[in-house]
Amino acid sequence: MQWWEMLLLAGGGLLAGTINSIAGGGSLLTVPLLVFAGVPGNLANGSNRVGILTSTAAAAAEFRRLGIVSLKQTTPILIPVMIGSFAGSSLVGLLADATFERVFGFLMVPVLILSLRKPRPKEAGKSWPVWVTFVVFFFIGMYGGAFQAGIGLLLIVALSHTGLGLVVANSVKVLVNLAVTLVALPTFIANGNVDWQPALILAVGLTIGGALGANATVRGGEKIIRPVMIVAVIAFSGRLLGLY
């Protein structure tokens, strides 16, 4: 790898890790960055998971240090999410690299729409029934196991229907994302879909950004990061869709 590619991955990882902790969607930046650095689509998808694992762990530790503990809210949705994650990570390996990049580009469009709106928690007593919650989080886990990018945004929208505030919802999202990655990453490694050199370089930036983003979430920094995320989504979705 060239030195500037290493700097790009580390710097992009720092920004993406911060975005992931605050709102989600950081992988919409890091996966295309890996592709830009010459990593094929499926390898980029798997390689990205290494940094997601370390950054979510760092963010979870920072949330806990700051007194935001969300294990009670996380436990009920872990089972459907982890089942879905295993299914998604197993199925995505069947896609060719070119197909993956096209699918990924199209998936950015609805995720971009979600990122334009700041989700608001529902009023108490209006949360989903248990079976609806199970189905919703199973498919979120399946999506996260397959593609990762944008799962944070989907989780925030879904968690807002359980009556959680945004700070707690973000801490729950981090723990769920950690669980999804713990299930999905071994599948990618077993299938040989991790390019370790760029993965580890990216992971350095993601890990630092994860801790910084958790701190910024508690301090109310979401409004600063969201516009940057939207610009990144537009730019890189256009690239993967072949618009330029």
N, C-alpha and C positions, 0 to 999 in steps of 0.2 A: 504493500500500500504506500501511496505517496504521503508526505508529511502533512500536506494540506487536507487530504482526505481524513487523516487521523484527527486533526484539529476540528474539522467540520463535524465529524461524528461525536467527538467529546463535547463540543459546544452545543450541537443540536441536542445531544442527550441531556445536557444541563437544562436547556430550555424546556424540552419535552417532559423531563422528570418533574419540573416545577408545575407545568400545565396539568400533568396527570394527577398530581396531588390536589390541585386547586379545583379543577373542573372535569378533567378527563379529555381524551383525544390526543394526547401526546404522541401516540404511535402513528397517528396520521402524518406526523413529521418524521419520525425515526425510520419507519419502514421505507418510505421513499428515499430517505437519505442513504440507507443501506443499498438500495437499488442503484442510486446515483453513483455510489462508490464501487459499483461493479458486482454486487452480490445478487444472484438471481432471485426471483420472486419468492419461491417457497423457502429458500435458504434465508432470505431476509426476514420472512415471517418467523421462522424458528429462531434465528440469531437474536432478534429483537427481544425474545422472551427471557434471555439471560439477564439483561438489564432491567426488564420489568420485575423480575423476581427480586433483585437486589434493591431496586428503588422503592417497591411497595413495602419491603421489609423495613427500609430506612424511614419511610413515611409513617408506617404504623408505630415504630418506636418513638418518632417525634410527637405524634398525636398523643401517645401514652404519656410521654414526658410532660406535655402541656396540660395533662389532666382530662383529655378527651378519650374516654374508654368506652368502646362500643361492642364488646363481645356479646352482650345480651341481645342486642338488635341483630347481630350478624349470624348467630347460630341457626335460627329457623330457616334461613335461605341458603345455607351452605350445601345441604344435600342436593337440592335440584340444580344448583349452579355447578357443583363438581361433577354430577352425572352428565349434564349437558356439555361441560368442558371436555370430558373424555371423548364423548361422541363427536364433537366438533373437530378436535385435534386429530382424530383418526380419519375423518372424512376428507379434510382439506388436503391431505397428502396425495389424494387421487387426482388433484388438479395439476395440469402442466403449468410451468412458470408463466408463460404468456397469458394463459387463461386466468391465473391467479391475479396478475397485475391488472387485467381488465375488470375482473369482478371487484377487486379492491377499489379501483377508481370509481366504479358505479356506486359502491357502498358508501363512499364519502359524501354523496349528494344528500341522502336523508340525514346523515350524521351532521353535516353542515347546517341543515335546517334546524336540527335540535340545538346546535350550539348557539344559534342566533337568539334563542329564548332562554331566559334565566328561569329555571323551574322553581315553583313555589310549593311548599308542603301543603297537603290537603288538611282540612279541618279535622280535629279529632272525631272519631266515630265514623269516618267515611273511607276507611282503608279497605283494600280488597279482601274478599273471602279467602280462606286458606288455600283452596284448590286453585283459585286464580293466581295467587301469589306463587304457588308451586310451578304452574305452567309458565308464567311470565319469566321467572328466574331460571327455569330449565332452558328456555330458548336464549336468554341472555348468556347463560353459561355456554351453550352450544356455539353461539356467535363468537364469544370470547375465546373459546378453545380453538376455533377455526381461524379467526382473523385478528383478534386482540384490539385492533385500532378502533377507537370510539366506544369501547365497552364502558369506560368511565362515564361518558355522557348518558348512555343508556341506563346505567345503574342509578345515576342521580335522578333521572326522570322517573324510573320505577320506584325508587326509595321515597320520592316525594309523595307517592300515593300511600305510603305507610304512616304518614304523619310526622316524619322526622324533619328537623331543621337542617339547613344546608351544611352547617359545620359538622354535626353528627353524621349526616348522610355521607359526607365526604370521607369521614373516618371509617364508616362501614364499607363504603366503596373500596377503599384501600385494602381492607382485610379480605373482602370478597375477591378482589383482583389478585391478591396474593395466593388465595386458595385455587383460583382458576389456573394460575401460572404453575403452581406446584403440581397440578394434575396434568397440564398440557405439555410442559417442557420435556419431561422424560420421553414422551412419544416422539417429539421432534428430534431429540438426541438419538433415540433408537433407530429412527429412519434416516439418520445422517443429514438432517436438515438444519445443522448449526455450523456456521463458519466462525470458528472461535476467535480469530484475531480481531476482526471488526466487532464481533459481539462483545468482547471484553473491553475494548476501547469505548464503545458506546455505553457499556454498563457503568463505567467510571462517572461519566457525566450524568447519566440517569439517576444514579444513587445519590449524588450530591444534590441534584435538583429535586429528588423526592423528599428529602429532609427539608430543603428550603421551601418547597411548595406547601408542605404540611404546616410549617410555621406561618407562612403567608395566609393560609386558609383561616387559621384561628384569628389572625390580625385583620382579616377582611380584605385581602388583596385580589379577589377574583376579578374585579372590574378592570384591573390593569392587564391581566394575562389574557382574558377572553378575546379582545380584538386581535392580539398577536396570533392566537390560535386560529381564528377565522381566516386571516390572511394566509397562514400556512396551509390550511385545508384547501382553499381556493387554488393556490399556486400549485401544490403538488397533485391535487386531483386532476387538474388540467394537464399536467405532465404525464401522469400514468394513463390518461385517456387519449393521449396523443394529440392534444390540441395545440401543442407547441414543442 
